[in-house]
Amino acid sequence: MHTPSEFDDIRPFEPDELPAVYERLLVNPQFQAVVHFLYPKIPMEVVARRMRRCKTNMEFQLAFGYPFLKNLIRRASKGCDMDTSEIDNTNCYTFMSNHRDIVLDSAFLDMLLIDKEFLTTCEIAIGDNLLSLPWVLDIVRVNKSFIVKRGLMARERLESSIKLSRYMHYAINEKNENLWIAQREGRSKDSDDRTQKAILKMLSLGSEGTPLENLMKLRIVPLSISYEFDPCDFLKAAEFQAKRDDPNWTKGPMDDIISMQTGIIGYKGHIHYHAAACINDYLEQLKDKEIPTGQMLEQICEHIDRQIHRNYRLYPNNFIAWDELTNSQTHADKYTAEEKREFDTYLQSRVAKVNIPNKDEAFLRERILTMYANPAINHAKAHQKE
């Protein structure tokens, strides 16, 4: 099946395009350097042969992405698992998740879907702000990513949103692909995960029918991602201080690259993914209600948020941080004195890693505590509403 040409500038590469892309990548010095870093003991000629044997995008993922991620889990975590008990691995879904790590959130999901014997991995929504290098754009499109265009003027943004939504509807309903999209643009730096209404509005534009009908066609599954440790926590805290001290501060060209590298190689502790039930049953309940579209989208956002919040896996760190923020011992039954000492040592080491002018250690410490406390706070609120 060939994808309609209107999507040529945003879709993943198709199988018949892969050989030319492989050859383009294999002669690129930067790509060669990355391959040498990832596979220092494997000659480039061997990598090239393996690439050329991959006739589809998923074969490429199975040959390169899957074993790399399995090795990464062994080296940089205590393990990674997923609860899929509320969904069916013979169906395709749009996984909408909270967003912690630029690269690994969707990469681990692909690995876990393979482990859970889903029929395919995910096509991944990725912002073009992360794709300034042509070879990086090539590799993500080989890896089943589709492109979200950022920084457009209002009219262009609307046209781009409609095309993006049309592509996602095409991918799930015609190509029978799973999809992954973050619940908001960019990572939630303080881990207070909230779905942006603009994301749902965009998804509702891409097919014939009412906004509600269009959302149902995408079979949205709220997905909770819980890392015990966030390797980028100190970078996020530094960004908070930079923005506090200079409201006009913006990230530099290398900041996202540093975050990607830090997120990939840094220690993550336990990692847990939890897929809630598809929201279509909830959407069905809204069909007969006369609710203005904007208000309806807000209600759906709140439903997705509740599902994500209630399915977090919480760790001692989350409760320690909550108690330290509130100067209490309300949740002391959720951790030991030794776990508290270990987390306080960890926290001190993360603040020490921040290297910025006029470093405000108290502020940085509060920001990191907030990142770890918010999942526990939101989890408790979600269960109170049930």
C-alpha positions as CSV (number, residue, x, y, z in Angstrom):
1,M,0.0,0.0,0.0
2,H,1.4,3.4,-1.0
3,T,0.5,6.3,1.1
4,P,-1.2,9.2,-0.7
5,S,1.3,11.8,-2.0
6,E,-0.2,14.6,0.1
7,F,1.6,13.1,3.1
8,D,5.0,12.7,1.5
9,D,6.7,15.4,3.6
10,I,5.5,14.1,7.0
11,R,5.1,10.3,6.7
12,P,7.6,7.6,7.6
13,F,9.6,6.1,4.7
14,E,8.0,3.3,2.8
15,P,9.7,0.0,2.2
16,D,10.7,0.7,-1.4
17,E,12.4,3.9,-0.3
18,L,14.6,2.3,2.4
19,P,17.5,1.1,0.2
20,A,18.3,4.6,-1.0
21,V,18.0,6.0,2.5
22,Y,20.3,3.3,3.9
23,E,23.0,4.2,1.4
24,R,22.6,7.9,2.2
25,L,23.0,7.2,5.9
26,L,25.9,4.8,5.5
27,V,28.1,7.4,3.9
28,N,27.3,10.1,6.4
29,P,30.2,10.7,8.8
30,Q,28.0,11.8,11.7
31,F,25.8,8.7,11.3
32,Q,29.0,6.5,11.2
33,A,30.2,8.2,14.4
34,V,26.9,7.4,16.2
35,V,27.0,3.8,15.0
36,H,30.6,3.4,16.2
37,F,29.5,4.8,19.6
38,L,26.5,2.5,19.9
39,Y,28.2,-0.6,18.5
40,P,31.9,-0.1,19.1
41,K,32.8,-3.8,18.5
42,I,30.8,-4.2,15.2
43,P,32.6,-3.1,12.0
44,M,30.7,-0.7,9.8
45,E,30.6,-3.2,7.0
46,V,28.6,-5.6,9.2
47,V,26.2,-2.9,10.2
48,A,25.7,-2.0,6.5
49,R,24.9,-5.6,5.6
50,R,22.4,-5.9,8.4
51,M,20.7,-2.6,7.3
52,R,20.5,-3.7,3.7
53,R,18.8,-7.0,4.7
54,C,16.0,-5.0,6.4
55,K,13.2,-4.8,3.8
56,T,10.6,-3.0,6.1
57,N,10.7,-0.4,8.8
58,M,9.7,-3.0,11.4
59,E,12.5,-5.3,10.3
60,F,14.9,-2.4,10.9
61,Q,13.5,-1.9,14.4
62,L,13.8,-5.6,15.2
63,A,17.4,-5.7,13.9
64,F,18.7,-2.5,15.5
65,G,16.2,-0.8,17.9
66,Y,14.9,-3.8,19.8
67,P,18.3,-5.3,20.8
68,F,19.7,-1.9,21.6
69,L,16.8,-1.1,23.9
70,K,17.0,-4.5,25.6
71,N,20.7,-3.9,26.3
72,L,20.0,-0.3,27.5
73,I,17.4,-1.7,30.0
74,R,20.0,-4.1,31.4
75,R,22.6,-1.3,31.7
76,A,20.6,1.7,32.8
77,S,17.6,0.5,34.7
78,K,16.1,-2.1,37.1
79,G,13.8,-3.4,34.4
80,C,10.9,-2.2,32.2
81,D,7.4,-3.7,32.1
82,M,3.9,-2.9,30.7
83,D,0.4,-3.6,31.8
84,T,-1.8,-4.1,28.8
85,S,-4.6,-6.0,30.5
86,E,-7.3,-3.4,29.5
87,I,-6.6,-3.5,25.8
88,D,-6.4,-6.1,23.0
89,N,-3.1,-6.9,21.2
90,T,-5.0,-7.7,18.0
91,N,-6.2,-4.1,17.7
92,C,-4.5,-0.9,16.8
93,Y,-4.6,2.2,19.0
94,T,-3.5,5.8,19.4
95,F,-1.4,5.7,22.6
96,M,-1.5,9.1,24.2
97,S,0.9,9.4,27.1
98,N,2.6,11.7,29.5
99,H,6.0,12.7,28.2
100,R,9.2,12.3,30.3
101,D,12.0,11.5,27.8
102,I,12.4,12.9,24.3
103,V,13.6,9.6,22.8
104,L,12.8,6.7,25.1
105,D,9.1,7.2,25.8
106,S,8.1,6.0,22.4
107,A,11.1,3.7,21.9
108,F,10.4,1.7,25.0
109,L,6.7,1.5,23.9
110,D,7.8,-0.1,20.6
111,M,9.9,-2.6,22.5
112,L,7.1,-3.4,24.9
113,L,4.5,-3.8,22.2
114,I,6.8,-6.4,20.6
115,D,7.1,-8.2,23.9
116,K,3.3,-8.1,24.3
117,E,2.9,-9.6,20.8
118,F,1.0,-6.7,19.2
119,L,0.7,-7.0,15.5
120,T,2.9,-4.0,14.9
121,T,4.9,-1.2,16.7
122,C,3.9,2.5,16.7
123,E,4.2,5.3,14.2
124,I,5.6,8.1,16.3
125,A,4.7,11.8,16.3
126,I,8.0,13.8,16.5
127,G,8.4,17.6,16.3
128,D,10.6,18.9,13.5
129,N,12.4,21.1,16.0
130,L,14.4,18.0,16.9
131,L,15.3,17.2,13.3
132,S,17.6,20.0,12.1
133,L,20.2,17.5,10.8
134,P,19.1,15.7,7.5
135,W,20.5,12.3,8.6
136,V,18.6,12.5,11.9
137,L,15.4,13.2,9.9
138,D,16.3,10.2,7.7
139,I,16.8,7.8,10.7
140,V,13.6,8.8,12.5
141,R,11.5,8.3,9.3
142,V,13.1,4.9,8.9
143,N,12.1,4.2,12.5
144,K,8.3,4.8,11.7
145,S,8.2,8.5,12.8
146,F,5.9,11.1,11.2
147,I,6.7,14.7,11.4
148,V,4.9,17.4,13.4
149,K,5.7,20.8,12.0
150,R,6.4,23.5,14.7
151,G,6.8,27.3,14.6
152,L,4.3,28.0,11.8
153,M,2.2,31.1,11.4
154,A,-1.5,30.8,12.3
155,R,-2.9,29.9,8.9
156,E,-0.1,27.5,8.1
157,R,-0.5,25.9,11.5
158,L,-4.1,25.2,10.9
159,E,-3.4,23.6,7.5
160,S,-0.5,21.6,9.0
161,S,-2.8,20.4,11.8
162,I,-5.5,19.2,9.4
163,K,-2.9,17.3,7.3
164,L,-1.3,15.8,10.4
165,S,-4.7,14.7,11.7
166,R,-5.7,13.3,8.3
167,Y,-2.4,11.3,8.2
168,M,-3.0,9.9,11.6
169,H,-6.5,8.8,10.7
170,Y,-5.1,7.2,7.5
171,A,-2.3,5.4,9.4
172,I,-4.5,3.8,12.0
173,N,-7.5,3.0,9.8
174,E,-5.9,2.2,6.4
175,K,-2.4,1.1,7.3
176,N,-3.5,-0.6,10.5
177,E,-0.7,1.0,12.5
178,N,-0.5,1.9,16.2
179,L,0.3,5.5,16.9
180,W,2.0,7.3,19.7
181,I,1.6,11.0,20.6
182,A,2.4,12.9,23.7
183,Q,-0.6,14.4,25.6
184,R,1.0,17.9,25.2
185,E,3.6,19.6,23.1
186,G,7.0,19.1,24.7
187,R,7.8,17.4,28.0
188,S,6.0,18.3,31.2
189,K,9.1,19.6,33.1
190,D,7.4,19.5,36.5
191,S,5.7,16.1,35.9
192,D,2.2,17.7,36.4
193,D,0.9,15.9,33.4
194,R,-2.1,17.6,31.6
195,T,-3.6,16.9,28.2
196,Q,-3.6,20.0,26.0
197,K,-7.0,20.6,24.4
198,A,-5.2,21.7,21.2
199,I,-4.0,18.2,20.8
200,L,-7.5,16.7,20.9
201,K,-8.8,19.5,18.6
202,M,-6.1,18.6,16.1
203,L,-7.0,14.9,16.2
204,S,-10.7,15.7,15.7
205,L,-10.1,17.5,12.4
206,G,-8.8,14.6,10.2
207,S,-11.9,12.8,9.0
208,E,-15.4,13.1,7.9
209,G,-17.8,13.3,10.9
210,T,-18.3,15.2,14.1
211,P,-15.3,15.9,16.4
212,L,-16.5,13.1,18.7
213,E,-16.9,10.6,15.9
214,N,-13.4,11.5,14.6
215,L,-11.8,11.0,18.0
216,M,-13.5,7.6,18.3
217,K,-12.0,6.5,15.0
218,L,-8.5,6.9,16.5
219,R,-9.2,4.5,19.4
220,I,-7.3,6.6,21.9
221,V,-5.6,4.8,24.9
222,P,-4.3,6.9,27.8
223,L,-0.8,5.6,28.6
224,S,1.0,6.2,31.9
225,I,4.8,6.2,31.9
226,S,6.5,6.0,35.3
227,Y,10.3,6.3,35.6
228,E,11.7,5.8,39.1
229,F,14.5,8.2,38.3
230,D,14.5,10.9,35.6
231,P,18.0,11.3,34.2
232,C,17.1,14.8,33.0
233,D,15.7,16.0,36.3
234,F,18.7,18.4,36.9
235,L,18.5,19.7,33.4
236,K,14.8,20.5,33.8
237,A,15.5,22.2,37.1
238,A,18.2,24.3,35.5
239,E,15.7,25.3,32.8
240,F,13.2,26.4,35.4
241,Q,15.8,28.7,37.0
242,A,16.9,30.1,33.6
243,K,13.3,31.0,32.8
244,R,12.7,32.4,36.3
245,D,15.8,34.7,36.0
246,D,15.2,35.7,32.4
247,P,11.6,35.5,31.1
248,N,13.0,35.8,27.5
249,W,15.4,32.8,28.0
250,T,15.1,30.2,25.2
251,K,16.8,26.9,24.8
252,G,20.1,26.8,22.8
253,P,20.6,24.7,19.7
254,M,22.4,22.0,21.7
255,D,20.0,21.8,24.7
256,D,17.7,19.2,23.2
257,I,20.7,17.1,22.0
258,I,22.1,17.2,25.6
259,S,18.7,16.1,27.0
260,M,18.4,13.3,24.5
261,Q,21.9,12.0,25.3
262,T,21.4,12.3,29.0
263,G,18.0,10.7,28.9
264,I,19.3,7.7,26.9
265,I,22.4,6.9,28.9
266,G,21.3,8.0,32.4
267,Y,20.1,5.7,35.1
268,K,16.3,5.3,35.2
269,G,15.6,2.8,38.0
270,H,12.3,0.9,37.5
271,I,10.3,1.8,34.4
272,H,6.6,1.0,34.1
273,Y,4.0,1.5,31.3
274,H,0.3,1.1,32.0
275,A,-2.3,1.2,29.2
276,A,-5.8,2.3,30.3
277,A,-8.9,1.1,28.5
278,C,-9.6,2.8,25.1
279,I,-11.7,5.9,25.8
280,N,-14.4,5.0,23.2
281,D,-16.8,3.8,25.9
282,Y,-16.4,7.1,27.7
283,L,-16.9,9.0,24.4
284,E,-20.0,7.0,23.6
285,Q,-21.6,8.4,26.8
286,L,-21.1,12.0,25.5
287,K,-22.9,11.4,22.2
288,D,-26.4,12.3,23.3
289,K,-25.3,15.3,25.4
290,E,-25.6,18.7,23.9
291,I,-22.2,20.1,24.9
292,P,-20.3,22.8,23.1
293,T,-17.3,21.4,21.3
294,G,-14.7,23.3,23.4
295,Q,-16.3,22.2,26.7
296,M,-16.6,18.6,25.4
297,L,-12.9,18.6,24.5
298,E,-12.0,19.9,28.0
299,Q,-14.0,17.0,29.6
300,I,-12.2,14.5,27.4
301,C,-8.9,16.0,28.4
302,E,-9.9,15.6,32.1
303,H,-10.9,12.0,31.5
304,I,-7.5,11.2,29.8
305,D,-5.7,12.9,32.6
306,R,-7.5,10.9,35.3
307,Q,-6.7,7.6,33.5
308,I,-3.0,8.6,33.2
309,H,-2.8,9.7,36.8
310,R,-4.6,6.7,38.3
311,N,-2.3,4.3,36.5
312,Y,1.1,5.7,37.6
313,R,3.4,3.3,39.3
314,L,4.6,5.2,42.4
315,Y,8.0,4.6,44.0
316,P,9.4,5.6,47.4
317,N,11.0,8.7,45.8
318,N,7.5,10.1,45.0
319,F,6.3,9.9,48.6
320,I,9.6,11.1,50.0
321,A,9.5,14.2,47.7
322,W,5.9,14.9,48.6
323,D,6.6,14.8,52.3
324,E,9.7,16.9,52.0
325,L,7.8,19.5,50.0
326,T,5.1,19.7,52.7
327,N,7.6,19.3,55.6
328,S,5.6,16.4,56.9
329,Q,5.7,12.6,57.4
330,T,2.2,12.0,56.1
331,H,3.4,9.2,53.8
332,A,6.2,7.8,55.9
333,D,4.6,4.3,55.7
334,K,5.5,4.3,52.0
335,Y,9.3,4.4,52.5
336,T,12.0,3.4,54.9
337,A,14.5,5.6,56.6
338,E,17.3,4.1,54.4
339,E,15.3,4.9,51.2
340,K,14.9,8.5,52.5
341,R,18.6,8.9,53.1
342,E,19.4,7.4,49.7
343,F,17.0,9.8,48.0
344,D,18.3,12.8,49.9
345,T,21.8,11.9,48.8
346,Y,20.6,11.5,45.2
347,L,18.8,14.9,45.3
348,Q,22.0,16.6,46.6
349,S,24.0,15.0,43.8
350,R,21.5,16.2,41.2
351,V,21.6,19.8,42.4
352,A,25.4,19.6,42.3
353,K,25.3,18.7,38.6
354,V,23.6,22.0,37.7
355,N,26.1,24.4,36.2
356,I,24.4,27.8,35.6
357,P,25.1,31.4,36.6
358,N,23.8,32.6,40.0
359,K,22.9,29.0,40.9
360,D,20.0,29.0,43.4
361,E,20.3,25.6,45.2
362,A,17.2,26.0,47.3
363,F,15.1,26.7,44.2
364,L,16.7,23.9,42.2
365,R,16.0,21.4,45.1
366,E,12.4,22.5,45.3
367,R,11.9,22.1,41.5
368,I,13.3,18.5,41.6
369,L,11.2,17.6,44.6
370,T,8.2,18.9,42.7
371,M,9.0,16.7,39.7
372,Y,9.0,13.6,41.9
373,A,6.0,14.6,44.1
374,N,3.5,15.6,41.4
375,P,2.8,12.0,40.2
376,A,1.9,10.9,43.7
377,I,-0.2,14.1,44.3
378,N,-2.1,13.6,41.0
379,H,-2.4,9.8,41.6
380,A,-4.1,10.5,45.0
381,K,-6.5,13.1,43.5
382,A,-7.5,10.7,40.6
383,H,-8.4,7.9,43.0
384,Q,-10.3,10.3,45.3
385,K,-12.6,11.2,42.3
386,E,-13.5,7.5,41.6
